[in-house]
Amino acid sequence: MADVAELVTALGGMAQKQQLVRHGVRDRDLTLAVRRGEVVRVRNGWYSTFAEADARLRAVRVGGRLTGISLIAALGGWVLASSELHVAVPRNAARLRTAHNRRKRIAVVAPRGVVLHWDGAGSTERGSATSVPLVDALVRVVLDETLEDAVAALDWALHTGRLDDTDLASIVARLPADLQRIGRWTDASCESLPESLARTRLRLAGHTVTTQIPLDSERIDLVVDGTVAVEVDGDEFHRDAFERDRAKDARVTIAGFHALRPSARMVFRAWPQVLRAIEAALAARRSVPPPAVGNSGGRPPGVRVRPGRPRKRRSGRARDPEFSTNRAGTVHTVA
């Protein structure tokens, strides 16, 4: 008897019945593997070894593939929150199902908890059985999400080497004209989600932000208006050595900056307080913002943005009219 689970895993964790049959799997082998819990019957003709809660499995169950911010989160990217499941489906898709029940059909016009994106011609030939290519997903993120969320996803992809300058240029070329300046907001040297969010929010507030400033053998994460040095802990539950962090803060002060070290939790959940602290420090120093340095200055002209965090996502959310979306909850791909 064929080891169905081992074969499905070897095929990437998701396989169609015809693929398994070609490897000698019989109907009774599939039935037994499902009964034993070794594989999940995702939908008719599809089998997986992924957990039921896996976003890739849920996307295939709907009838498409994972895309947008949902794919970035599944890959371990920098995502603050994502409650809806973004699924790319072929233009001729039929028999769509809900993300949790393969027998329950989905309402294409306004699916609850699912955002559908219709793949263009030939797009289904790229990527994998469960996910669209990363570049396609990032285009989707820029179109669908707030500026700070889109920049964070791009920062992550650039910093980890999943995306290079050529890829970024191809993403920008596929965007509407009013969004093509987003490349000026990205920074491949960014090392964490809270650092990315803080940089974008400060620039939206009109401040000049310079990144990764050399300090002895280390670097300062962010310098605001040439005066306030902001060190952002890269993990919400950061537990690095207390003495080492305070020693760096002392060197930052000796170098002539005002040192501030907000935690990731503060950036995520108490940003107004962080911003007030930074602006109070600037006022106390009576600083004058210097000219922009490189591509990390204030808000680039001509970029249309939407408000950033904090905000609460909800199913069927009304998106900003500046963005090309269908109010019924179905989003169409921009080629």
C-alpha positions in Angstrom: 0.0 0.0 0.0 1.3 3.5 -0.9 2.3 5.8 1.9 -0.1 8.6 0.9 1.1 11.1 3.6 4.7 10.7 2.6 3.9 11.2 -1.0 1.7 14.3 -0.5 4.5 15.8 1.7 7.0 15.1 -1.1 4.8 16.9 -3.5 4.8 20.1 -1.3 2.1 19.3 1.2 -0.7 19.6 -1.3 -1.5 17.3 -4.2 -4.3 16.5 -6.6 -5.7 13.0 -6.9 -4.4 12.5 -10.4 -0.8 13.2 -9.2 -1.2 10.6 -6.5 -2.7 8.1 -8.9 0.2 8.5 -11.2 2.4 7.4 -8.3 0.4 4.2 -7.7 -2.1 5.5 -5.1 -5.5 3.8 -5.2 -8.9 5.1 -4.1 -8.9 2.8 -1.0 -5.4 4.1 -0.1 -6.8 7.7 -0.1 -9.9 6.7 1.9 -7.8 5.0 4.5 -5.3 7.8 4.8 -8.1 10.3 5.3 -9.8 8.1 8.0 -6.6 7.7 9.9 -6.0 11.5 9.8 -2.8 11.1 7.9 -4.0 13.5 5.1 -6.8 16.0 4.9 -9.3 16.0 2.0 -9.2 19.7 1.3 -11.8 19.6 -1.5 -12.8 17.2 -4.2 -9.6 15.9 -5.8 -7.2 17.7 -3.4 -5.3 16.2 -0.5 -2.9 17.8 2.0 -0.7 17.2 5.0 -1.1 20.8 6.2 -3.0 21.5 9.4 -6.6 22.6 9.1 -5.7 26.0 10.3 -2.9 26.5 7.7 -3.7 29.5 5.5 -2.5 27.6 2.4 -4.9 24.8 3.0 -7.8 27.2 3.6 -7.0 29.1 0.3 -7.0 25.9 -1.7 -10.3 24.9 0.0 -11.8 28.1 -1.2 -10.8 27.2 -4.7 -7.7 29.3 -5.3 -4.2 30.1 -3.9 -2.9 32.3 -1.1 -2.0 35.9 -2.0 -1.6 39.4 -0.6 -0.9 40.0 3.1 -2.1 36.5 3.9 0.9 35.0 2.0 3.3 37.4 3.6 2.1 36.3 7.0 2.3 32.6 6.1 5.9 33.1 5.0 6.8 34.6 8.3 6.9 38.2 7.0 6.4 41.4 8.9 2.7 41.6 9.4 1.1 43.3 12.4 -2.4 41.9 11.9 -4.3 40.1 9.2 -7.8 38.7 9.9 -9.1 38.2 6.3 -7.9 35.4 4.0 -6.7 36.8 0.7 -7.2 34.2 -2.1 -6.3 34.4 -5.8 -8.8 32.5 -8.0 -8.8 32.0 -11.7 -11.1 34.2 -13.7 -13.1 31.1 -14.7 -13.2 29.7 -11.2 -16.4 27.8 -10.2 -17.6 25.8 -7.2 -15.9 28.0 -4.7 -16.1 26.9 -1.1 -15.7 28.5 2.4 -12.3 28.4 4.0 -13.5 26.0 6.7 -15.9 23.7 5.0 -15.3 22.0 1.7 -19.1 21.3 1.3 -20.3 24.8 1.8 -20.3 27.1 -1.2 -19.0 30.6 -1.0 -20.8 33.7 -2.0 -18.6 35.2 -4.7 -20.0 38.7 -4.4 -19.3 39.3 -0.7 -17.5 36.3 0.9 -17.3 36.6 4.7 -13.8 36.6 6.0 -12.3 36.1 2.5 -11.1 38.6 -0.1 -11.1 37.2 -3.6 -8.6 38.4 -6.2 -9.2 37.3 -9.8 -6.0 36.0 -11.5 -5.3 37.4 -15.0 -4.5 35.2 -18.0 -1.5 33.0 -17.5 -1.0 33.9 -13.9 -2.0 30.5 -12.6 1.0 29.0 -14.3 3.3 30.8 -11.9 3.9 30.1 -8.2 2.8 26.8 -6.5 -0.3 24.8 -6.0 -1.0 26.8 -2.8 0.5 30.2 -3.3 1.0 32.9 -6.0 4.5 34.2 -6.6 5.8 36.5 -3.9 6.1 39.5 -6.4 2.4 39.0 -7.3 1.5 38.9 -3.6 3.4 42.1 -2.9 1.7 44.0 -5.7 -1.6 42.9 -4.0 -0.3 44.1 -0.6 0.5 47.6 -2.0 -3.0 47.8 -3.6 -4.9 46.5 -0.6 -3.2 47.5 2.6 -2.2 50.7 4.4 1.1 52.4 3.4 2.8 51.3 6.6 1.7 47.7 6.1 2.9 47.7 2.5 6.2 49.2 3.3 6.8 46.7 6.1 6.1 43.8 3.8 8.5 45.2 1.2 11.1 46.0 3.8 11.0 42.4 5.0 11.2 41.0 1.5 14.2 43.2 0.7 16.0 42.7 4.0 15.7 38.9 3.8 16.9 38.7 0.2 13.6 37.4 -1.2 13.3 40.5 -3.2 16.0 42.5 -5.1 16.0 45.9 -6.8 14.9 44.4 -10.1 12.0 42.7 -8.4 11.0 46.0 -6.7 11.1 47.8 -10.0 8.8 45.2 -11.5 6.4 45.6 -8.7 6.4 49.4 -9.0 5.8 49.2 -12.8 2.6 47.2 -12.2 1.1 49.8 -9.8 -1.2 52.7 -10.6 0.7 56.0 -11.1 -0.3 57.3 -7.7 1.3 54.4 -5.9 4.5 54.1 -7.9 6.5 56.2 -5.5 6.3 53.6 -2.8 9.8 52.4 -3.7 11.1 55.6 -2.0 9.6 54.5 1.3 11.4 51.1 1.5 14.6 50.4 3.2 16.5 47.0 2.8 18.6 47.8 5.9 15.5 47.7 8.1 15.8 44.9 10.6 12.3 44.4 12.1 8.6 45.2 11.9 8.5 47.8 14.7 11.5 49.6 13.2 9.7 49.7 9.8 6.5 50.9 11.3 8.2 53.6 13.4 10.1 54.9 10.3 7.0 55.1 8.1 4.9 56.7 10.8 7.5 59.3 11.6 7.8 60.2 7.9 4.1 60.5 7.6 4.2 62.9 10.6 6.6 65.1 8.6 9.9 64.2 10.2 13.2 63.5 8.5 14.3 59.9 9.4 17.8 58.6 8.7 18.5 54.9 9.2 21.3 52.7 10.4 23.7 55.5 11.5 27.2 54.2 12.4 28.1 54.3 16.1 31.4 52.8 17.0 31.1 49.1 16.0 27.2 49.3 16.0 24.5 51.3 14.3 21.6 53.4 15.5 18.3 52.2 14.1 16.7 55.6 13.4 17.7 59.2 13.8 14.9 61.7 13.8 15.5 65.2 12.5 19.2 64.7 13.1 18.6 64.8 16.9 16.7 62.0 18.5 18.2 58.5 18.2 15.4 55.8 18.3 16.4 52.3 19.1 13.4 49.9 18.6 13.5 46.5 20.1 13.0 44.0 17.3 10.7 41.7 19.2 7.6 42.5 21.2 9.0 40.3 24.0 12.6 41.5 23.6 14.9 40.1 26.3 18.4 41.2 25.3 21.0 42.1 27.9 19.9 45.1 30.0 23.5 46.3 30.5 24.4 46.1 26.8 21.4 48.2 25.8 22.0 50.8 28.4 25.7 51.0 27.5 24.7 51.7 23.9 22.2 54.4 25.1 25.1 56.1 26.9 27.3 56.1 23.8 24.3 57.5 21.8 24.1 60.4 24.3 27.8 61.0 24.2 27.6 61.2 20.4 25.2 64.1 20.8 21.9 62.5 20.3 18.8 62.2 22.5 18.4 58.5 23.2 14.9 56.9 23.2 14.3 53.1 23.3 10.6 52.3 22.8 9.6 48.7 23.0 8.0 46.8 20.1 4.8 46.6 22.2 4.8 50.5 22.5 5.2 50.9 18.7 2.4 48.4 18.1 0.0 49.5 20.7 0.9 52.9 22.1 2.3 54.8 19.1 0.8 58.2 19.9 2.7 58.1 23.2 6.0 57.2 21.4 5.5 60.1 18.9 4.7 62.6 21.7 7.9 61.5 23.5 10.0 62.0 20.3 8.5 65.4 19.6 9.0 66.5 23.2 12.6 65.5 22.9 12.9 67.5 19.7 11.3 70.5 21.3 13.6 70.3 24.3 16.6 70.3 22.0 15.1 73.1 19.9 16.3 71.2 16.9 15.9 72.3 13.3 15.3 69.4 10.8 18.2 69.0 8.4 17.8 68.3 4.7 16.7 64.8 3.7 19.4 62.2 3.5 19.3 59.7 0.7 15.9 58.1 0.3 15.0 58.3 4.0 13.8 61.9 4.3 10.3 63.1 5.0 7.2 62.2 3.1 8.0 61.9 -0.6 5.8 64.3 -2.7 2.9 63.0 -4.7 2.3 59.8 -2.7 -1.3 59.2 -1.7 -1.5 57.5 1.6 -4.1 56.1 3.9 -4.1 56.3 7.7 -1.8 53.8 9.5 -2.3 51.9 12.7 -3.8 51.6 15.1 -7.0 50.4 13.5 -9.3 47.5 13.8 -9.7 45.2 10.8 -13.1 43.9 10.1 -14.6 41.5 7.6 -16.0 43.3 4.5 -14.2 46.5 5.5 -14.8 49.6 3.4 -11.5 50.6 1.8 -10.2 54.0 1.0 -11.7 55.3 -2.3 -8.1 56.1 -3.5 -7.5 52.4 -4.0 -8.9 50.3 -6.9 -11.2 47.9 -5.1 -14.7 46.5 -5.5 -16.9 47.6 -2.7 -18.7 44.2 -2.7 -15.5 42.6 -1.2 -14.0 41.2 -4.4 -10.8 42.8 -5.5 -9.6 42.7 -9.1 -6.0 42.3 -10.0 -4.2 45.2 -11.7 -1.9 43.8 -14.3 
